[in-house]
Amino acid sequence: MIELKPERILKEYSAVLSRALTDVSKTGPKNYRTIELALDEFQGLGIDAIKSTKTYLKLIDLFLSYTDPCVYWFEIRSPTEVKGIWNSFGEYKARKLRTVPYKKKVMPEDTNVLYLGKVKKGLLRRLKEHLGYTDSVKTQSLQLIHWALGYGIKIKIHVMEFEQETSNLVGVFEFKLAREIRPLLGRHST
């Protein structure tokens, strides 16, 4: 029988987390990149068709190397009124066609951040899901092509990638950022 040493295990793991946090506090995230998208560019395009668009290829080029934990957010950059986007999302959510993020009862004031999320791995897959290119109607994501086209919405996707050792901390980073930037959609808790 193996002798368990929970104190040693916790001390060793705490040391790993401590080093990871110290690195982030000194140098910030491992990578930070952004990309701007005009959502109407995806109008009428299926998954195979988008793969050849300039924007999608740029998305792949920017984030293909992002294999470690990430925190990301979608910033509304268009002159489209945030309230209109909020209402359009609410109408789509009410139809219950696909699983989308939580919509707060009251629209947060003074924010242009649509959504903030995290992923421990699989960033590109997650971004595709948020765009709405997933076969599963149960995968919770923004599903943008299903409700946000035709309004001239432009978004900027921000992605911060962290070292692998922080994978269990990205939820904490997400929570803190959510408190500061107050995204319109999603629940954020530790």
Secondary structure, DSSP 4 states (H G I P E B T S, - for coil): -PPP-HHHHHHHHHHHHHHHHHHHHHH--SEEEEEEEEGGGGTT--HHHHTTSHHHHHHHHHHTT--S-EEEEEEE-SSS-HHHHHHHHHHHHHHTSS----B-SSPPSS--EEEEEEESS-HHHHHHHHHT--S-SSS-S--GGGTSTTS--EEEEEEEE--GGGTTTHHHHHHHHHHHH--SB-----
